[in-house]
Amino acid sequence: MPPEIEPAPPTYEEIQQERAIEVMRHSRMDTRTACLLLLSVLAVFYTLYFASAIILPMILALVVNLLLSTPMRFLHTRLHMPKPLAALCLILCVFGIAGAVGTAISVPATGWLERAPDALNTLRDRLAFLRGPFQLLTSASDRIRNFMTIAGGRLDHATPAMETTGEHVIVVTSPGGGGLDRFSSSILLGTQAFMGQFFTMILMLFFLLAQGDSLLRRFVEIMPTFADKRRTVQIAYQIERNVSLYLATITIINSLVGLVNMAQCWLLGLPNALLWGVLAFLLNYIPIIGPMMGIIIYFLVGLFVYPSVWQALLPPAIYLCIHLTEGETITPMVLARRFTLNPVLVMASLMFWDWLWGIFGAFLSVPLLAVFKIICDHVEFLTPIGHIVGGPTRTTTPQNPLFTEDDAPSTPDRNDPDPD
């Protein structure tokens, strides 16, 4: 008789799917619990929004700590450096390189900002052929708006009649430099707030690198049962492993994207190729929206540099090809086995955190979604949510792409004494 073929062990996705189905079968939530959960989530978001000045630097420090955890461990265990000294060396190295690159691109960036008025006039002349279609769209929009206001019995564009009451209208004019003074003061206040948050992040990052392991150890010690201790360690290990791997891989890929874009700008004759390469490197951290902004910026710079519109389309076209090659081939090939998230929820997370915390929230959207999925996978009543957040699964029956109840893995019922 031929030997029996042993079935293949279940994959991680199949195990999570079985856990999610089991939890959904036996979970019950009344209306009061659901309302309390919803109010708690809204309270957390309210706190994150209004306390962003102190919470955002801490979150950034946690994410950078995950990125630097591997070199920190190498310096401490292999080179036997004390943790405070290793943390200080890493911070000086990373932010020293960032400061050097920022100093190198600050001069050309300032030059482009100073030439902004001339650049706007040049762009207006180059895009003169679009003036006719824009005027047609504007006139059509005005007609639709007038029709809607007349149909509603009110004219929004009409100026209300002024009553002649004999009162004098006093117009107070500000000095000529008032606008400039307000702009300068707003820039100064913004710089002070940014430097305060940056100092908070650096200080928090230093203590996380130097004493983060002891904090996690103390947190594990207060867990009541051994199962809770093991679950806490597993969550911390998975977060550090997956998120640090994602950040390190994405940083290397983005560096290559920046170098390739810098090379193509240098070959095409765009001035300040280093500036546009660094810009492509930074924008590639933001999914979807970042590369779209990069294409627009490259096109506008091409309009300012090249004499024709068709020549200006060449740099953004090459940028788009580079992004499609990286986003559709290289990144999925490198990260698909370890790190998969639902693209719809990635986009939703990007828009939400961008609305909540601005550009820094957009940078943090994918790591925060990954941390949320890892926590959901290890907490029993959140397992269905973690299964939803996961990326596209590899089905074993491609002829039937729809998931039905009959396709679910069989899981014995806890209330059935004899499942067989």
Sine and cosine of phi, psi and omega as CSV:
sin_phi,cos_phi,sin_psi,cos_psi,sin_omega,cos_omega
0.00,0.00,0.66,-0.75,0.01,-1.00
-0.93,0.36,0.56,-0.83,-0.01,-1.00
-0.91,0.42,0.57,-0.82,0.02,-1.00
-0.94,0.33,0.66,-0.75,0.01,-1.00
-1.00,0.07,0.86,-0.51,0.00,-1.00
-0.96,0.29,0.68,-0.74,0.02,-1.00
-0.91,0.41,0.52,-0.85,0.01,-1.00
-0.92,0.38,0.59,-0.81,0.02,-1.00
-0.90,0.43,0.53,-0.85,-0.02,-1.00
-0.91,0.41,0.58,-0.82,0.03,-1.00
-0.98,0.18,0.15,-0.99,0.00,-1.00
-0.90,0.44,-0.61,0.79,0.01,-1.00
-0.91,0.42,-0.64,0.77,0.01,-1.00
-0.92,0.38,-0.62,0.78,0.03,-1.00
-0.90,0.44,-0.69,0.72,0.02,-1.00
-0.91,0.41,-0.58,0.81,0.04,-1.00
-0.91,0.41,-0.67,0.74,0.03,-1.00
-0.90,0.43,-0.66,0.75,0.04,-1.00
-0.90,0.44,-0.65,0.76,0.00,-1.00
-0.90,0.43,-0.66,0.75,0.01,-1.00
-0.91,0.40,-0.65,0.76,0.00,-1.00
-0.90,0.43,-0.67,0.74,0.01,-1.00
-0.91,0.41,-0.66,0.75,-0.01,-1.00
-0.91,0.42,-0.50,0.86,-0.01,-1.00
-0.95,0.32,-0.56,0.83,-0.15,-0.99
-0.93,-0.36,0.05,1.00,0.01,-1.00
-1.00,-0.03,0.65,-0.76,0.06,-1.00
-0.71,-0.70,0.74,-0.67,-0.01,-1.00
-0.71,-0.70,0.86,-0.50,0.02,-1.00
-0.99,0.15,0.06,-1.00,-0.07,-1.00
-0.92,0.39,-0.62,0.78,-0.02,-1.00
-0.90,0.43,-0.68,0.74,0.02,-1.00
-0.90,0.43,-0.65,0.76,0.01,-1.00
-0.90,0.43,-0.66,0.75,0.02,-1.00
-0.92,0.40,-0.66,0.75,0.05,-1.00
-0.90,0.43,-0.63,0.78,0.04,-1.00
-0.91,0.43,-0.67,0.74,0.02,-1.00
-0.90,0.44,-0.68,0.73,0.03,-1.00
-0.91,0.42,-0.59,0.81,0.03,-1.00
-0.91,0.41,-0.67,0.75,0.03,-1.00
-0.90,0.44,-0.68,0.73,0.03,-1.00
-0.90,0.44,-0.62,0.79,0.04,-1.00
-0.91,0.42,-0.61,0.79,0.04,-1.00
-0.90,0.43,-0.71,0.71,0.02,-1.00
-0.90,0.43,-0.61,0.79,0.04,-1.00
-0.88,0.47,-0.68,0.73,0.02,-1.00
-0.92,0.40,-0.67,0.75,0.02,-1.00
-0.89,0.47,-0.56,0.83,-0.03,-1.00
-0.96,0.27,-0.75,0.66,-0.12,-0.99
-1.00,0.07,-0.28,0.96,0.05,-1.00
-0.94,-0.34,0.46,0.89,-0.05,-1.00
-0.91,0.42,-0.45,0.89,-0.04,-1.00
-0.88,0.47,-0.48,0.88,0.00,-1.00
-0.95,-0.31,-0.49,0.87,-0.04,-1.00
-0.98,0.20,-0.65,0.76,-0.05,-1.00
-0.87,0.49,-0.70,0.71,0.07,-1.00
-0.87,0.49,-0.58,0.82,0.02,-1.00
-0.93,0.38,-0.66,0.75,0.04,-1.00
-0.90,0.43,-0.66,0.75,0.05,-1.00
-0.88,0.47,-0.64,0.77,0.04,-1.00
-0.90,0.44,-0.64,0.77,0.04,-1.00
-0.89,0.45,-0.67,0.74,-0.01,-1.00
-0.92,0.38,-0.70,0.71,0.04,-1.00
-0.90,0.43,-0.56,0.83,0.06,-1.00
-0.89,0.46,-0.64,0.77,0.07,-1.00
-0.90,0.44,-0.61,0.79,0.01,-1.00
-0.93,0.38,-0.57,0.82,-0.06,-1.00
-1.00,-0.10,0.10,0.99,-0.06,-1.00
-0.91,0.42,-0.65,0.76,-0.01,-1.00
-0.92,0.40,-0.77,0.63,0.07,-1.00
-0.90,0.44,-0.50,0.87,0.06,-1.00
-0.91,0.42,-0.68,0.73,0.02,-1.00
-0.91,0.41,-0.59,0.81,0.03,-1.00
-0.91,0.41,-0.70,0.72,-0.01,-1.00
-0.91,0.41,-0.58,0.81,-0.08,-1.00
-0.99,0.14,-0.68,0.74,-0.10,-1.00
-1.00,0.03,-0.63,0.78,-0.06,-1.00
-1.00,0.06,-0.71,0.70,-0.03,-1.00
-1.00,-0.04,-0.08,1.00,0.06,-1.00
0.85,0.53,0.64,0.77,0.07,-1.00
-1.00,0.06,0.61,-0.79,0.11,-0.99
-0.87,0.50,0.55,-0.84,-0.08,-1.00
-0.87,0.50,-0.70,0.72,0.03,-1.00
-0.87,0.49,-0.65,0.76,0.01,-1.00
-0.93,0.37,-0.66,0.75,0.04,-1.00
-0.90,0.44,-0.66,0.75,0.03,-1.00
-0.89,0.45,-0.67,0.74,0.01,-1.00
-0.90,0.43,-0.67,0.75,0.02,-1.00
-0.89,0.45,-0.67,0.74,0.01,-1.00
-0.90,0.43,-0.70,0.71,-0.02,-1.00
-0.89,0.45,-0.70,0.72,0.01,-1.00
-0.90,0.43,-0.62,0.79,-0.01,-1.00
-0.92,0.39,-0.77,0.64,-0.07,-1.00
-0.91,0.42,-0.79,0.61,-0.06,-1.00
-0.97,0.23,-0.34,0.94,0.14,-0.99
-0.93,0.38,-0.69,0.73,0.05,-1.00
-0.90,0.43,-0.69,0.72,0.03,-1.00
-0.88,0.47,-0.64,0.77,0.03,-1.00
-0.92,0.39,-0.62,0.79,0.03,-1.00
-0.91,0.42,-0.69,0.72,0.04,-1.00
-0.91,0.41,-0.66,0.75,0.03,-1.00
-0.89,0.46,-0.63,0.78,0.05,-1.00
-0.92,0.40,-0.61,0.79,-0.01,-1.00
-0.92,0.38,-0.57,0.82,-0.03,-1.00
-0.99,-0.10,-0.09,1.00,-0.04,-1.00
-0.93,0.38,-0.62,0.78,-0.03,-1.00
-0.91,0.41,-0.78,0.62,0.05,-1.00
-0.91,0.42,-0.55,0.84,0.04,-1.00
-0.91,0.43,-0.66,0.75,0.06,-1.00
-0.89,0.45,-0.63,0.77,0.04,-1.00
-0.89,0.46,-0.66,0.75,0.04,-1.00
-0.92,0.40,-0.60,0.80,0.04,-1.00
-0.92,0.40,-0.60,0.80,0.03,-1.00
-0.93,0.37,-0.51,0.86,0.01,-1.00
-1.00,0.03,0.19,0.98,-0.05,-1.00
-0.86,0.50,-0.70,0.71,0.02,-1.00
-0.87,0.50,-0.70,0.71,0.05,-1.00
-0.90,0.43,-0.60,0.80,0.01,-1.00
-0.91,0.42,-0.61,0.79,0.02,-1.00
-0.91,0.42,-0.66,0.76,0.04,-1.00
-0.90,0.43,-0.66,0.75,0.02,-1.00
-0.90,0.43,-0.67,0.74,0.02,-1.00
-0.90,0.43,-0.58,0.81,0.03,-1.00
-0.91,0.42,-0.63,0.78,0.03,-1.00
-0.94,0.35,-0.63,0.77,-0.03,-1.00
-0.94,0.34,-0.52,0.86,-0.03,-1.00
-0.99,-0.16,0.43,0.90,-0.01,-1.00
-0.91,0.42,-0.46,0.89,-0.01,-1.00
-0.93,0.37,-0.28,0.96,0.04,-1.00
-1.00,-0.01,-0.03,1.00,-0.05,-1.00
-0.91,0.41,-0.63,0.77,0.00,-1.00
-0.89,0.46,-0.79,0.61,0.05,-1.00
-0.87,0.50,-0.60,0.80,0.03,-1.00
-0.91,0.41,-0.62,0.78,0.03,-1.00
-0.91,0.41,-0.62,0.78,0.05,-1.00
-0.90,0.44,-0.68,0.74,0.03,-1.00
-0.90,0.43,-0.63,0.77,0.00,-1.00
-0.92,0.40,-0.69,0.72,0.01,-1.00
-0.91,0.41,-0.62,0.78,0.05,-1.00
-0.91,0.42,-0.65,0.76,0.04,-1.00
-0.90,0.43,-0.64,0.77,0.03,-1.00
-0.91,0.42,-0.65,0.76,0.02,-1.00
-0.90,0.43,-0.67,0.74,0.02,-1.00
-0.90,0.43,-0.65,0.76,0.01,-1.00
-0.91,0.41,-0.67,0.74,0.03,-1.00
-0.90,0.43,-0.63,0.78,0.02,-1.00
-0.90,0.43,-0.66,0.75,-0.01,-1.00
-0.93,0.37,-0.62,0.79,0.00,-1.00
-0.94,0.34,-0.62,0.79,0.04,-1.00
-0.92,0.38,-0.65,0.76,0.02,-1.00
-0.90,0.43,-0.52,0.85,0.02,-1.00
-0.99,0.11,-0.03,1.00,0.05,-1.00
0.99,0.15,0.31,0.95,0.02,-1.00
-0.56,-0.83,0.58,-0.81,0.00,-1.00
-0.94,-0.34,0.96,-0.28,-0.02,-1.00
-0.95,0.31,-0.47,0.88,-0.07,-1.00
-1.00,0.09,-0.17,0.99,-0.02,-1.00
-0.98,0.17,0.55,-0.84,0.01,-1.00
-1.00,0.00,0.80,-0.60,-0.02,-1.00
-0.90,0.43,0.54,-0.84,-0.02,-1.00
-0.93,0.36,0.61,-0.80,-0.01,-1.00
-1.00,-0.09,0.71,-0.70,0.02,-1.00
-0.99,0.11,0.72,-0.69,0.01,-1.00
-1.00,0.03,1.00,-0.03,-0.03,-1.00
-0.98,-0.21,0.00,1.00,0.00,-1.00
0.99,0.14,0.03,1.00,0.01,-1.00
-0.99,0.11,0.55,-0.83,0.01,-1.00
-1.00,0.02,0.65,-0.76,0.06,-1.00
-0.99,-0.13,0.84,-0.54,-0.04,-1.00
-0.97,-0.26,0.84,-0.54,0.01,-1.00
-0.97,-0.26,0.85,-0.53,0.00,-1.00
-0.98,-0.19,0.86,-0.50,0.01,-1.00
-0.97,-0.25,0.63,-0.77,0.02,-1.00
-1.00,0.03,0.39,-0.92,0.05,-1.00
-0.86,0.51,0.31,-0.95,-0.07,-1.00
-0.88,0.48,-0.51,0.86,-0.04,-1.00
-1.00,-0.05,0.15,0.99,-0.04,-1.00
-0.90,0.44,-0.68,0.74,0.01,-1.00
-0.89,0.45,-0.66,0.75,0.02,-1.00
-0.91,0.41,-0.63,0.78,0.02,-1.00
-0.90,0.43,-0.67,0.74,0.02,-1.00
-0.90,0.43,-0.64,0.77,0.02,-1.00
-0.90,0.44,-0.69,0.73,0.00,-1.00
-0.90,0.43,-0.66,0.75,0.01,-1.00
-0.92,0.39,-0.61,0.80,0.04,-1.00
-0.92,0.40,-0.63,0.78,0.06,-1.00
-0.90,0.45,-0.66,0.75,0.00,-1.00
-0.91,0.42,-0.69,0.72,0.02,-1.00
-0.91,0.42,-0.65,0.76,0.04,-1.00
-0.90,0.43,-0.63,0.78,0.04,-1.00
-0.91,0.41,-0.66,0.75,0.04,-1.00
-0.89,0.45,-0.69,0.73,0.02,-1.00
-0.90,0.43,-0.65,0.76,0.00,-1.00
-0.91,0.42,-0.68,0.74,0.00,-1.00
-0.92,0.40,-0.58,0.81,0.07,-1.00
-0.90,0.43,-0.69,0.72,0.03,-1.00
-0.93,0.36,-0.58,0.81,0.03,-1.00
-0.91,0.41,-0.67,0.75,0.05,-1.00
-0.90,0.43,-0.64,0.77,0.06,-1.00
-0.88,0.48,-0.67,0.74,0.00,-1.00
-0.91,0.42,-0.69,0.73,-0.01,-1.00
-0.90,0.45,-0.69,0.72,0.00,-1.00
-0.90,0.44,-0.69,0.72,0.02,-1.00
-0.91,0.41,-0.63,0.78,0.01,-1.00
-0.90,0.43,-0.64,0.76,0.00,-1.00
-0.88,0.48,-0.72,0.70,-0.03,-1.00
-0.95,0.30,-0.50,0.87,0.08,-1.00
-0.92,0.39,-0.67,0.75,0.03,-1.00
-0.93,0.37,-0.61,0.79,-0.09,-1.00
-0.99,0.15,-0.61,0.79,-0.12,-0.99
-0.77,-0.64,0.29,0.96,-0.03,-1.00
-0.91,0.41,-0.60,0.80,0.00,-1.00
-0.91,0.42,-0.63,0.78,0.02,-1.00
-0.92,0.39,-0.57,0.82,0.06,-1.00
-0.90,0.43,-0.70,0.72,0.03,-1.00
-0.90,0.43,-0.63,0.78,0.01,-1.00
-0.89,0.46,-0.68,0.73,0.03,-1.00
-0.91,0.42,-0.60,0.80,0.01,-1.00
-0.92,0.39,-0.62,0.79,0.03,-1.00
-0.93,0.37,-0.58,0.82,-0.05,-1.00
-0.90,0.43,-0.48,0.88,-0.04,-1.00
-1.00,0.06,-0.05,1.00,0.06,-1.00
-0.91,0.41,0.69,-0.73,-0.16,-0.99
-0.95,0.32,-0.60,0.80,-0.08,-1.00
-0.86,-0.51,0.26,-0.96,0.02,-1.00
-0.92,0.40,-0.58,0.82,0.04,-1.00
-0.89,0.45,-0.64,0.77,0.05,-1.00
-0.91,0.41,-0.64,0.77,0.05,-1.00
-0.88,0.47,-0.70,0.71,-0.01,-1.00
-0.91,0.42,-0.64,0.77,0.02,-1.00
-0.90,0.44,-0.64,0.76,0.02,-1.00
-0.89,0.45,-0.69,0.73,0.03,-1.00
-0.90,0.43,-0.66,0.76,0.01,-1.00
-0.90,0.44,-0.67,0.74,0.02,-1.00
-0.89,0.46,-0.72,0.69,0.00,-1.00
-0.89,0.45,-0.65,0.76,0.00,-1.00
-0.92,0.39,-0.69,0.73,-0.01,-1.00
-0.91,0.40,-0.64,0.77,0.02,-1.00
-0.90,0.44,-0.73,0.68,-0.01,-1.00
-0.91,0.42,-0.67,0.75,-0.07,-1.00
-0.94,0.35,-0.79,0.62,-0.11,-0.99
-0.96,0.30,-0.72,0.69,-0.06,-1.00
-0.94,0.34,-0.66,0.75,0.04,-1.00
-0.91,0.42,-0.63,0.78,0.07,-1.00
-0.89,0.46,-0.68,0.73,0.01,-1.00
-0.89,0.45,-0.74,0.67,-0.04,-1.00
-0.90,0.44,-0.68,0.73,0.01,-1.00
-0.91,0.42,-0.68,0.73,0.00,-1.00
-0.91,0.42,-0.71,0.71,-0.01,-1.00
-0.91,0.42,-0.59,0.81,0.03,-1.00
-0.90,0.43,-0.68,0.74,0.04,-1.00
-0.90,0.43,-0.70,0.72,0.00,-1.00
-0.90,0.43,-0.68,0.73,0.01,-1.00
-0.91,0.42,-0.56,0.83,0.07,-1.00
-0.89,0.45,-0.67,0.74,0.06,-1.00
-0.90,0.43,-0.64,0.77,0.05,-1.00
-0.88,0.47,-0.68,0.74,0.03,-1.00
-0.90,0.44,-0.65,0.76,0.01,-1.00
-0.91,0.41,-0.67,0.74,0.01,-1.00
-0.91,0.42,-0.67,0.75,0.03,-1.00
-0.92,0.39,-0.59,0.81,0.07,-1.00
-0.90,0.44,-0.63,0.78,0.03,-1.00
-0.91,0.42,-0.68,0.74,-0.01,-1.00
-0.93,0.36,-0.55,0.84,0.09,-1.00
-0.92,0.39,-0.62,0.79,0.02,-1.00
-0.93,0.37,-0.65,0.76,0.01,-1.00
-0.94,0.35,-0.56,0.83,-0.01,-1.00
-1.00,0.10,-0.06,1.00,0.06,-1.00
1.00,0.07,0.26,0.96,0.07,-1.00
-0.95,0.30,0.75,-0.66,0.02,-1.00
-0.94,0.34,0.45,-0.89,0.03,-1.00
0.85,0.52,0.84,0.54,-0.03,-1.00
-0.89,0.46,-0.55,0.84,0.02,-1.00
-0.88,0.47,-0.63,0.77,0.01,-1.00
-0.87,0.49,-0.72,0.69,-0.04,-1.00
-0.96,0.28,-0.48,0.88,0.09,-1.00
-0.93,0.37,-0.68,0.74,0.05,-1.00
-0.91,0.42,-0.61,0.79,0.04,-1.00
-0.89,0.45,-0.68,0.74,0.05,-1.00
-0.90,0.43,-0.61,0.79,0.04,-1.00
-0.88,0.48,-0.70,0.71,-0.03,-1.00
-0.95,0.30,-0.67,0.74,-0.04,-1.00
-0.93,0.37,-0.41,0.91,-0.03,-1.00
-0.95,0.30,-0.21,0.98,0.12,-0.99
-0.95,0.32,-0.40,0.91,-0.04,-1.00
-1.00,-0.08,0.91,-0.41,-0.05,-1.00
-0.90,0.45,0.65,-0.76,0.16,-0.99
0.91,0.42,-0.87,0.49,-0.09,-1.00
-0.93,0.38,-0.63,0.77,-0.01,-1.00
-0.86,0.50,-0.80,0.60,0.05,-1.00
-0.88,0.48,-0.56,0.83,0.06,-1.00
-0.89,0.45,-0.68,0.73,0.07,-1.00
-0.89,0.45,-0.62,0.78,0.03,-1.00
-0.89,0.46,-0.66,0.75,0.03,-1.00
-0.89,0.46,-0.68,0.73,0.01,-1.00
-0.90,0.43,-0.70,0.72,-0.01,-1.00
-0.90,0.44,-0.69,0.72,0.02,-1.00
-0.89,0.46,-0.60,0.80,0.02,-1.00
-0.92,0.39,-0.68,0.73,0.01,-1.00
-0.91,0.41,-0.65,0.76,0.06,-1.00
-0.90,0.43,-0.63,0.78,0.06,-1.00
-0.89,0.45,-0.61,0.79,0.07,-1.00
-0.89,0.45,-0.58,0.81,-0.01,-1.00
-0.97,0.25,-0.47,0.88,-0.10,-1.00
-1.00,-0.07,-0.72,0.69,-0.13,-0.99
-1.00,0.01,0.41,-0.91,-0.04,-1.00
-0.98,0.20,-0.36,0.93,-0.05,-1.00
-0.82,-0.57,0.33,-0.94,-0.01,-1.00
-0.94,0.34,-0.59,0.81,-0.05,-1.00
-0.92,0.40,-0.60,0.80,0.08,-1.00
-0.93,0.37,-0.54,0.84,0.01,-1.00
-0.93,0.35,-0.35,0.94,0.01,-1.00
-0.98,0.21,-0.24,0.97,-0.07,-1.00
-0.93,0.37,-0.76,0.65,0.02,-1.00
-0.86,0.50,-0.72,0.69,0.04,-1.00
-0.92,0.40,-0.49,0.87,0.05,-1.00
-0.91,0.41,-0.69,0.72,0.05,-1.00
-0.91,0.41,-0.63,0.77,0.07,-1.00
-0.85,0.52,-0.69,0.73,0.01,-1.00
-0.90,0.43,-0.65,0.76,0.03,-1.00
-0.90,0.44,-0.66,0.75,0.04,-1.00
-0.89,0.46,-0.69,0.72,-0.01,-1.00
-0.91,0.41,-0.66,0.75,0.01,-1.00
-0.91,0.42,-0.64,0.77,0.04,-1.00
-0.90,0.43,-0.67,0.74,0.00,-1.00
-0.95,0.30,-0.71,0.71,-0.12,-0.99
-0.97,0.23,-0.50,0.87,-0.07,-1.00
-0.98,-0.19,-0.23,0.97,-0.07,-1.00
-0.83,-0.56,-0.86,0.52,-0.17,-0.99
-0.95,0.31,-0.81,0.59,-0.06,-1.00
-0.89,0.45,-0.73,0.68,0.06,-1.00
-0.88,0.48,-0.58,0.81,0.00,-1.00
-0.92,0.40,-0.56,0.83,-0.04,-1.00
-0.99,0.13,-0.63,0.78,-0.16,-0.99
-0.96,-0.28,-0.12,0.99,-0.14,-0.99
-0.91,0.42,-0.52,0.85,-0.07,-1.00
-0.97,0.23,-0.38,0.92,-0.10,-1.00
-0.89,-0.46,-0.41,0.91,-0.23,-0.97
-0.60,-0.80,0.99,-0.13,0.02,-1.00
-0.79,-0.61,0.75,-0.66,0.05,-1.00
-0.75,-0.66,0.44,-0.90,0.02,-1.00
-0.92,0.39,0.82,-0.57,-0.04,-1.00
-0.87,0.49,-0.56,0.83,0.01,-1.00
-0.90,0.43,-0.69,0.72,0.00,-1.00
-0.96,0.29,-0.47,0.88,0.11,-0.99
-0.89,0.45,-0.69,0.72,0.03,-1.00
-0.92,0.39,-0.66,0.75,0.03,-1.00
-0.90,0.44,-0.66,0.75,0.05,-1.00
-0.90,0.44,-0.63,0.77,0.03,-1.00
-0.87,0.49,-0.74,0.67,-0.02,-1.00
-0.92,0.39,-0.62,0.79,-0.03,-1.00
-0.92,0.39,-0.77,0.64,-0.04,-1.00
-0.95,0.33,-0.47,0.88,0.11,-0.99
-0.92,0.40,-0.63,0.78,0.07,-1.00
-0.93,0.37,-0.58,0.82,-0.09,-1.00
-0.98,0.20,-0.72,0.70,-0.13,-0.99
-0.82,-0.57,0.13,0.99,0.05,-1.00
0.97,0.24,-0.56,-0.83,-0.11,-0.99
-0.90,0.43,-0.56,0.83,0.03,-1.00
-0.93,0.36,-0.57,0.82,0.09,-1.00
-0.90,0.44,-0.60,0.80,0.06,-1.00
-0.90,0.43,-0.63,0.78,0.06,-1.00
-0.90,0.44,-0.58,0.82,-0.10,-0.99
-1.00,-0.01,-0.05,1.00,-0.16,-0.99
-0.89,0.46,-0.74,0.67,-0.04,-1.00
-0.94,0.33,-0.72,0.69,0.07,-1.00
-0.86,0.51,-0.62,0.78,0.02,-1.00
-0.92,0.39,-0.62,0.78,0.05,-1.00
-0.91,0.41,-0.60,0.80,0.04,-1.00
-0.91,0.41,-0.67,0.74,0.04,-1.00
-0.89,0.46,-0.65,0.76,0.02,-1.00
-0.88,0.47,-0.66,0.75,0.02,-1.00
-0.91,0.42,-0.66,0.75,0.00,-1.00
-0.89,0.45,-0.67,0.74,0.03,-1.00
-0.90,0.44,-0.67,0.74,0.01,-1.00
-0.90,0.44,-0.59,0.81,0.00,-1.00
-0.92,0.40,-0.41,0.91,-0.06,-1.00
-0.96,-0.28,-0.06,1.00,0.08,-1.00
-0.95,-0.32,0.81,-0.59,-0.24,-0.97
-0.87,0.48,-0.76,0.65,-0.10,-1.00
-0.97,0.24,-0.13,0.99,0.07,-1.00
-0.98,-0.22,0.06,1.00,-0.03,-1.00
-0.86,0.51,-0.66,0.75,0.05,-1.00
-0.86,0.50,-0.61,0.79,0.02,-1.00
-0.91,0.41,-0.66,0.75,0.05,-1.00
-0.89,0.46,-0.58,0.82,0.04,-1.00
-0.93,0.37,-0.57,0.82,0.03,-1.00
-0.94,0.34,-0.63,0.78,-0.03,-1.00
-0.93,0.36,-0.42,0.91,-0.03,-1.00
-0.87,0.49,0.35,-0.94,-0.07,-1.00
-0.98,0.20,-0.15,-0.99,-0.01,-1.00
-0.87,0.49,0.74,-0.67,-0.02,-1.00
-1.00,-0.06,0.46,-0.89,0.05,-1.00
-1.00,-0.02,0.97,-0.25,-0.04,-1.00
-0.98,0.18,0.51,-0.86,0.01,-1.00
-1.00,0.01,-0.16,0.99,0.01,-1.00
-0.84,-0.55,0.99,0.15,-0.06,-1.00
-0.92,0.38,-0.32,0.95,0.00,-1.00
-0.94,0.34,-0.27,0.96,0.01,-1.00
-0.80,-0.60,1.00,0.01,-0.10,-1.00
-0.96,0.28,-0.27,0.96,-0.03,-1.00
-1.00,0.07,0.68,-0.73,0.00,-1.00
-1.00,0.01,0.84,-0.54,0.03,-1.00
-0.89,-0.46,0.13,-0.99,-0.02,-1.00
-0.92,0.39,-0.48,0.88,0.00,-1.00
-0.95,0.30,-0.38,0.92,-0.01,-1.00
-0.99,0.13,-0.16,0.99,-0.06,-1.00
-0.94,0.33,0.59,-0.81,0.05,-1.00
-0.88,0.47,0.63,-0.78,-0.02,-1.00
-0.95,0.30,0.80,-0.61,0.02,-1.00
-0.81,-0.58,0.81,-0.58,-0.03,-1.00
-0.89,0.46,0.59,-0.81,0.02,-1.00
-0.99,0.17,0.69,-0.73,0.00,-1.00
-0.92,0.39,-0.48,0.88,-0.02,-1.00
-0.99,0.14,-0.17,0.99,0.00,-1.00
-1.00,-0.01,0.89,-0.46,-0.04,-1.00
-0.93,0.37,-0.44,0.90,-0.04,-1.00
-0.71,-0.70,1.00,-0.02,-0.05,-1.00
-0.89,0.45,-0.45,0.89,-0.01,-1.00
-0.97,0.23,0.00,0.00,0.00,0.00
